[in-house]
Structure formats: C-alpha cells, structure tokens
Amino acid sequence: MPIPQSVVPGVERPLPSRNRAVMDRARAHLLQNYKQQPIVLERGQGVRAWDADGNVYLDLLGGIATLPFGHCHPEITAAAKAQLDRIWHTSNVFYTEPQVALAELLTSLSGLDRAFFCNSGAEANEALLKLARKTQQPGRFEFVCFETSFHGRTLATVTATGQPKYQKGFEPLLPGVVHVPYGDLEAVRNAVGPRTAAILVEPIQGEGGVRAAPQGFLRALRTLADESGVLLLIDEVQTGLGRTGKMFAFQHEGIRPDGFSLAKGLANGLPIGAMVCTEAAGTALVPGSHGSTFGGNPVAAAAAVATVRLASDPRVLAGNLDKGEHLLAGGRAMQARQPTLVREVRGRGLLVGIELSFDAGPVVTRCRERGMLCNLAGDRTVRLAPPYIVTLDELDEGLRILEEAVVAVAPPRSQV
C-alpha cells in the first residue's frame, strides 16, 4: 500500500503535494478529453512505478499492454540511447537501418512479406483499411467488422469500432462498414457480399472486455475470406508481440492473414505502429499512395528491434503462457470465493479481464489507493496486462489487492 507523502504522522499540516500541483496545471492547459486517475507517474523500474509524491505502485496495467518488458528495461533503453547518438530522424525519403532490421524481424516471425511503419495502432489499422480498398477496387469498398470491437480514434477506425459510445458526435461516419456479433460465423457469412473488401477482427477484444474469439473462429474466417475473395485483416495492436504466448495471436489458429496491425508494445512504450501484409496485398500501395512523416522513426525502430528480439525468445513466450495460466487460475479462485461479485475471468496469456457484477470503476480506484495499477475494459471488467517480466509472487500480490478492493467497494448484495 502506498504511503501518502502529503500526510505524514507527527506533522500538523499536510505537506505540499507535487501530484496535485501538476494536475492543477494539467487541468488549466490540457484538453480535458481523458478521464485520468489522480496521480502523476514520474518514474518506473520493472513492474513498479512511482508518483510525484513518492508513492510506489505495482503496475499490472503496463501502459495498457504497452510495456511488455516493464519500465526502463536496460537492453531496450540502451538501444534507444545508442540510436539517439547516431541520428534521430530522416523522414521516409531515406532508408534507415533500424527500420529495415525491424521489417526483417516482423516478416520472418509472422510469415508475411512486407511491413509499413507509422506511429500508433489507429494509424496501423487505418493503413489496413486503405490497403484493402486499394487492393480490391473497383467496386469492393465495404468492411465487415464486429460489435464491441475497438480499432482506434481516427474517423475511419472509430467507424470500424463496434461501440457507439466512441462514435457519438462524430457522425456522419465512413460509409461501407457493417458490424456483426463477435464470434458469429453465420452473421459474417451473411454480411459478406460482392461489395466487401475485407473482414477486420481482433483475436481478443481488449476494449470490449477482454473477450477471446471462439476456438476455430479465425480459421473459419480465413476460409470464408478465401472463398469470397476478400481480405482477412487482424488487429494485433493489443495482443501482438507475444502477450498471448504466441508471437502473434493469430498463430494460435495456424493461419496467415492478408495483413495485420501492431503498435502498443512494439517498442516497449515508444510510439510506433506497423502494418504487416502479404506480397500480393502490398503491391497495391505504390509510391505516393500512403505514407507517414514519423513512421519508423530510427529511435523508435531501434527500441522496437530490441523489444521484438526479447519478445520472440521461446522462453519468454512459454513464460507468458505459464504466467497467464497462473493469473487465470488465481482469478477463478477469487471467483469461487466471491461468486456473487465476480462473474467471469477470461483472457489468454498476460491479457486478462475480470468481469464483476457491478460497476468496476470504484474497484480500480481502490486498487490504486492500495498500491496496484489496473484499469477498465468496459464498465464492469477490470483489465490486467502486466509486463512479461512480472513474477508469480507479484501476480499473487496484485490478485490479493484486487480481491480486497472488490469486497471493500461492492454494493449491498440486494443491489448486485
């Protein structure tokens, strides 16, 4: 449990809070489009982070699956620092070695052929959508997407997102997007038609409550896409880079998509995104058809090369599966002890959602107050996406804090 430095035993008046001072400045000058937790994270090391008042937290959120190797990993930090001393930026008018090395790694590990680099998951998914339309024209421009999905905040990717709350106020949206229930193959089959360009799917819906696709669903989509002449595009922004125990989550199904997106953990927290695609699909994006000024920035790419090399170690992948099973087992033991409060525990590898029978917001607050960082994936689901370097003891520590929080803030049984 963090010890608030602003209230010290034996001191009559509270000490000044650096957290509060920074938050006051933020409220005065930042756009108020985030619902932020009321702490200012100042430094991190491994799976621990410290706020501006010196309180320490067990970080089981990892920047929302963005810190696969935790805060300030020495190998990744060294790679970024070394590149800073060489060259920071060139634009994509020129080649850089880190970008080429990263493309070689991603294509060899995925079995696809070409990589394009950008700055975020939304941009990577935007690139997938543009790739599909450019490949399939003329006449094929529609996308089959899924309810409760999340693909980004650009106008195209928020349209592809199957959650109206993210779309409200930004209408009219991009035409040609159809949403069907996640996991419903017959609904997909009925939605695919002569104007369909591609199917876009997450192997696990992260923002949709950490919901995994049914076993065999991605394989069936691959077959349907082949039969229908449409592209199969997979959003690996939250699941890629080994988080589920395979380098890419689609590999659990033994399939090869036409394209997939990466971001989040790709450079262990530095901003970079990637679209990886087949040779056949990639030929559509000729010079001048798509680009990104900062995409594949040498510093971010150097950090990504170090991250990918670490993440692709078979020992790391096996460890993520083992730790994930430990986390799921601990969550389900909690569910057995608290059956009226915990409805379901689900996920794969080190991406786990714990669905409660009540609003989970106060639980996240209580966890933070007790020294553990997590967040929501939907109104009633607590998401855990710890770094791969987390220990079993640290996972158990987080689960203990989470259960204490669930019990402490649960409404009366009559309201559950």
C-alpha positions in Angstrom: 0.0 0.0 0.0 1.4 3.4 -0.9 2.1 5.8 1.9 0.7 9.2 1.0 3.6 11.7 1.5 1.2 14.6 1.8 0.1 13.3 5.2 2.9 12.4 7.5 2.4 11.3 11.1 3.5 14.0 13.6 3.2 16.8 11.1 0.2 19.1 11.9 -0.4 20.4 8.4 -0.2 18.5 5.1 3.0 18.8 3.1 2.6 20.3 -0.4 1.5 17.6 -3.0 3.5 17.5 -6.2 0.8 15.3 -7.6 -1.8 18.0 -7.0 0.4 20.8 -8.4 1.0 19.0 -11.7 -2.7 18.0 -12.0 -3.8 21.6 -11.4 -1.5 22.7 -14.3 -2.9 19.9 -16.5 -6.5 21.0 -15.8 -5.6 24.5 -16.8 -3.9 23.7 -20.0 -4.6 20.2 -21.3 -7.6 19.3 -23.3 -9.9 17.5 -20.9 -10.7 14.5 -23.1 -9.2 11.9 -20.7 -10.7 10.6 -17.5 -7.3 10.3 -15.8 -6.5 8.7 -12.5 -5.4 11.4 -10.0 -1.7 10.6 -9.7 1.3 11.9 -11.7 3.6 9.0 -12.6 7.1 10.2 -12.5 9.4 7.2 -12.8 9.3 3.5 -13.2 11.6 0.5 -12.9 10.5 -3.0 -14.0 6.9 -3.6 -12.8 6.9 -0.7 -10.3 6.1 2.9 -10.8 6.4 5.9 -8.5 4.2 9.0 -8.5 5.3 12.6 -7.9 4.8 12.3 -4.2 6.9 9.2 -3.9 4.2 6.6 -3.6 5.1 3.3 -5.2 2.7 1.1 -7.3 2.7 -2.4 -8.6 2.0 -1.8 -12.3 -0.2 -4.6 -13.7 -1.6 -2.4 -16.4 1.7 -1.8 -18.2 0.5 1.2 -20.1 -2.4 -0.9 -21.4 -0.3 -3.7 -22.8 2.3 -1.3 -24.0 5.2 -2.2 -21.7 6.0 -5.9 -22.3 9.3 -5.6 -20.6 8.3 -3.1 -17.9 9.6 0.4 -17.2 13.2 1.3 -18.4 14.3 -2.2 -19.5 18.1 -1.9 -19.8 18.5 -3.5 -23.2 15.7 -1.5 -24.8 16.9 1.7 -23.1 20.4 1.1 -24.3 19.2 0.5 -27.9 17.3 3.8 -27.9 20.1 5.8 -26.3 22.6 4.4 -28.8 20.4 5.4 -31.7 19.9 8.9 -30.2 23.7 9.4 -30.6 23.6 8.4 -34.2 20.6 10.0 -35.9 17.1 10.9 -34.6 15.1 11.5 -37.7 15.4 11.3 -41.5 11.8 11.0 -42.8 11.0 8.2 -45.2 12.6 10.0 -48.1 15.6 8.0 -47.0 16.4 4.5 -45.7 17.5 3.8 -42.1 19.0 0.5 -40.9 16.8 0.1 -37.7 13.6 0.3 -39.8 14.9 -2.3 -42.3 16.0 -4.6 -39.4 12.6 -4.3 -37.8 10.8 -5.1 -41.0 13.1 -8.2 -41.4 12.2 -9.4 -37.9 8.4 -8.9 -38.2 8.1 -10.5 -41.6 10.3 -13.5 -40.7 8.4 -14.0 -37.4 4.9 -13.7 -38.9 5.4 -15.4 -42.3 4.1 -12.4 -44.1 6.2 -10.3 -46.6 6.1 -6.6 -46.2 6.0 -4.0 -43.4 4.9 -0.4 -43.2 5.6 1.8 -40.2 3.5 4.5 -38.6 3.1 5.9 -35.1 0.1 4.3 -33.4 -2.4 1.5 -33.5 -5.1 3.7 -35.1 -2.7 4.6 -37.9 -1.8 0.9 -38.4 -5.4 -0.1 -38.7 -6.1 2.9 -41.0 -3.3 1.6 -43.2 -5.0 -1.9 -43.2 -8.3 -0.3 -44.3 -6.7 1.7 -47.1 -4.7 -1.3 -48.2 -7.9 -3.3 -48.6 -9.7 -0.7 -50.6 -6.7 -0.1 -52.8 -6.3 -3.8 -53.4 -9.9 -4.6 -54.0 -11.0 -1.6 -56.1 -13.1 -1.1 -58.2 -16.5 -2.0 -56.6 -15.3 -3.5 -53.3 -15.2 -1.0 -50.5 -17.2 -2.4 -47.6 -15.7 -3.8 -44.4 -17.2 -6.4 -42.1 -16.3 -5.5 -38.5 -17.6 -6.7 -35.1 -19.7 -5.4 -32.3 -17.9 -4.4 -29.1 -14.6 -4.1 -31.1 -12.1 -1.2 -30.9 -9.8 -0.2 -33.7 -8.8 3.4 -33.0 -9.8 7.0 -32.9 -9.4 8.3 -36.4 -12.6 8.8 -38.4 -12.1 5.5 -40.3 -11.0 3.4 -37.3 -13.7 4.8 -35.0 -16.2 3.8 -37.7 -14.8 0.3 -37.7 -15.0 0.2 -33.9 -18.2 -1.5 -32.9 -19.0 0.7 -29.9 -21.4 3.6 -30.4 -20.1 5.5 -27.4 -16.8 6.2 -29.2 -18.7 7.3 -32.4 -21.2 9.7 -30.8 -20.8 13.2 -32.1 -18.5 12.4 -35.0 -21.2 11.5 -37.5 -21.6 11.0 -40.4 -19.2 8.1 -40.2 -17.3 6.4 -43.0 -19.7 4.7 -45.3 -19.4 1.0 -46.0 -18.8 -0.5 -42.5 -21.1 -3.4 -41.3 -20.9 -4.6 -37.7 -21.9 -8.2 -36.8 -21.8 -10.1 -33.4 -18.3 -11.1 -32.4 -17.8 -14.8 -32.8 -20.9 -15.4 -35.0 -19.6 -17.0 -38.2 -23.1 -17.2 -39.8 -23.6 -13.5 -39.3 -20.2 -12.8 -41.0 -21.2 -15.1 -43.8 -24.5 -13.2 -44.3 -22.7 -9.9 -44.2 -20.0 -10.7 -46.8 -21.1 -9.8 -50.3 -19.9 -8.6 -53.7 -19.0 -5.1 -52.3 -17.0 -6.5 -49.3 -13.3 -5.6 -49.4 -12.2 -7.1 -46.1 -13.0 -8.6 -42.7 -11.3 -6.8 -39.8 -11.2 -8.7 -36.5 -9.4 -8.7 -33.1 -8.2 -12.2 -31.8 -9.2 -10.9 -28.4 -11.4 -7.8 -28.0 -9.4 -5.8 -25.5 -11.5 -2.7 -25.0 -14.6 -4.9 -25.5 -14.0 -6.6 -22.1 -11.1 -8.9 -22.9 -13.2 -11.4 -24.9 -11.4 -14.0 -26.9 -12.7 -15.2 -30.2 -14.2 -18.7 -30.0 -11.8 -21.6 -30.8 -11.6 -22.0 -34.6 -13.3 -18.7 -35.4 -10.3 -17.1 -37.0 -9.6 -20.2 -39.0 -13.2 -20.2 -40.3 -12.9 -16.5 -41.2 -9.7 -17.3 -43.2 -11.7 -20.0 -45.1 -14.6 -17.7 -45.7 -12.3 -14.9 -46.9 -10.6 -17.2 -49.4 -14.0 -18.4 -50.7 -15.3 -14.9 -51.0 -12.3 -13.2 -52.4 -12.0 -10.7 -49.5 -9.0 -9.9 -47.3 -8.7 -11.1 -43.8 -7.2 -8.3 -41.6 -6.3 -8.9 -38.0 -5.9 -6.2 -35.3 -3.0 -7.3 -33.1 -2.4 -3.9 -31.5 -3.2 -5.3 -28.0 -2.4 -9.0 -28.5 0.7 -9.0 -30.6 4.4 -9.3 -29.6 4.0 -12.5 -27.5 1.4 -11.3 -25.0 -0.8 -14.4 -25.6 2.0 -16.9 -25.6 2.5 -16.8 -29.4 4.3 -14.0 -31.1 1.1 -13.1 -32.8 -2.3 -14.2 -31.5 -3.5 -15.4 -35.0 -0.7 -18.1 -34.8 -2.8 -19.9 -32.2 -5.1 -20.8 -35.1 -2.3 -21.6 -37.5 -3.5 -19.1 -40.1 -1.9 -16.5 -42.3 -3.9 -13.3 -42.6 -3.6 -10.9 -45.6 -2.5 -8.2 -43.2 -2.3 -7.4 -39.5 -1.6 -4.3 -37.3 0.8 -3.8 -34.4 1.5 -1.0 -32.0 1.3 -0.7 -28.2 4.1 -3.0 -27.0 6.1 -2.9 -30.3 8.8 -0.5 -28.9 8.1 -1.1 -25.2 6.3 2.3 -24.9 7.9 4.4 -27.5 5.4 5.5 -30.2 5.4 3.2 -33.2 2.9 1.2 -35.2 3.2 -1.3 -38.0 1.1 -2.9 -40.7 2.5 -6.2 -42.0 1.0 -7.7 -45.1 1.4 -10.3 -47.8 3.3 -9.6 -51.0 0.1 -9.8 -53.0 -1.8 -7.2 -50.9 1.2 -4.9 -50.5 1.7 -4.4 -54.3 -1.4 -2.1 -54.2 0.4 0.6 -52.2 2.7 2.1 -54.8 4.9 5.2 -54.2 2.8 8.2 -53.2 -0.2 6.1 -52.2 0.4 6.2 -48.4 3.0 7.5 -46.0 3.9 8.8 -42.6 6.4 11.5 -41.7 7.5 10.0 -38.4 6.6 6.3 -39.2 9.5 4.0 -38.4 11.5 6.8 -36.7 15.0 5.5 -36.1 14.9 5.8 -32.3 11.6 4.1 -32.0 12.6 1.4 -34.5 15.8 0.7 -32.7 13.9 0.2 -29.5 11.4 -2.0 -31.3 14.2 -4.2 -32.7 15.4 -4.8 -29.1 11.8 -5.4 -27.9 11.0 -7.9 -30.7 14.2 -9.8 -30.1 13.4 -10.1 -26.4 9.7 -11.0 -27.0 10.4 -13.7 -29.6 12.6 -15.7 -27.2 10.8 -19.1 -26.8 11.4 -18.9 -23.1 9.6 -15.6 -22.9 6.6 -16.9 -24.9 6.4 -20.1 -22.8 6.7 -18.0 -19.6 3.8 -15.7 -20.8 1.6 -18.8 -21.2 2.5 -20.2 -17.8 2.1 -16.8 -16.0 -1.2 -16.3 -17.8 -2.5 -19.6 -16.6 -1.4 -18.7 -13.1 -3.2 -15.4 -13.4 -6.4 -17.0 -14.7 -6.3 -19.7 -12.0 -5.9 -17.0 -9.3 -8.7 -15.0 -10.8 -11.0 -18.1 -10.9 -10.1 -18.9 -7.3 -11.2 -15.4 -6.4 -14.5 -16.0 -8.4 -15.1 -19.2 -6.4 -14.6 -17.3 -3.1 -16.7 -14.3 -4.3 -19.3 -15.9 -6.6 -21.9 -13.0 -6.3 -19.3 -10.4 -7.0 -17.1 -11.9 -9.7 -19.0 -13.1 -12.8 -16.3 -14.3 -15.1 -12.5 -14.4 -15.5 -11.2 -14.6 -19.1 -8.3 -14.0 -21.3 -5.2 -15.5 -22.7 -1.6 -15.2 -21.6 -0.9 -11.9 -19.9 -4.1 -10.2 -21.0 -6.9 -11.0 -18.5 -10.3 -9.5 -17.8 -12.2 -10.0 -14.6 -15.8 -9.2 -15.0 -17.7 -8.1 -11.9 -21.4 -8.0 -11.1 -21.3 -4.2 -10.5 -19.6 -1.1 -11.8 -15.8 -1.7 -11.7 -14.7 1.9 -11.6 -14.5 2.1 -7.8 -12.5 -1.1 -7.7 -9.8 0.4 -10.0 -9.7 3.4 -7.6 -9.4 1.2 -4.6 -6.6 -0.8 -6.2 -4.7 2.3 -6.9 -5.1 3.5 -3.3 -3.8 0.1 -2.1 -0.8 0.3 -4.5 -1.7 -1.5 -7.6 -2.5 -0.1 -11.1 -5.1 -1.6 -13.4 -7.9 -0.2 -15.5 -11.3 -0.8 -17.0 -12.2 -2.7 -20.2 -15.9 -1.9 -20.3 -18.0 -0.7 -17.4 -17.7 -3.9 -15.3 -14.4 -5.5 -16.3 -11.1 -5.0 -14.7 -8.2 -5.4 -17.1 -4.8 -6.8 -16.2 -2.0 -6.6 -18.8 1.2 -6.9 -16.8 4.7 -6.8 -18.2 6.2 -10.1 -19.2 8.9 -9.8 -16.5 6.3 -10.0 -13.7 6.8 -12.7 -11.2 4.2 -15.2 -9.9 4.5 -13.5 -6.4 3.8 -10.1 -8.0 0.8 -11.6 -9.7 -0.5 -13.0 -6.5 0.1 -9.7 -4.8 -2.0 -7.9 -7.4 -4.8 -10.5 -7.1 -4.8 -10.1 -3.3 -5.2 -6.3 -3.7 -7.9 -6.8 -6.3 -9.9 -9.1 -4.2 -9.7 -6.8 -1.2 -10.8 -3.9 -3.4 -13.8 -5.9 -4.9 -15.0 -6.9 -1.4 -14.4 -3.4 0.0 -16.4 -1.4 -2.6 -19.1 -4.0 -3.5 -22.7 -2.7 -3.2 -25.1 -4.5 -0.8 -26.0 -8.0 -2.0 -29.5 -6.8 -2.8 -28.1 -4.4 -5.4 -25.7 -6.8 -7.1 
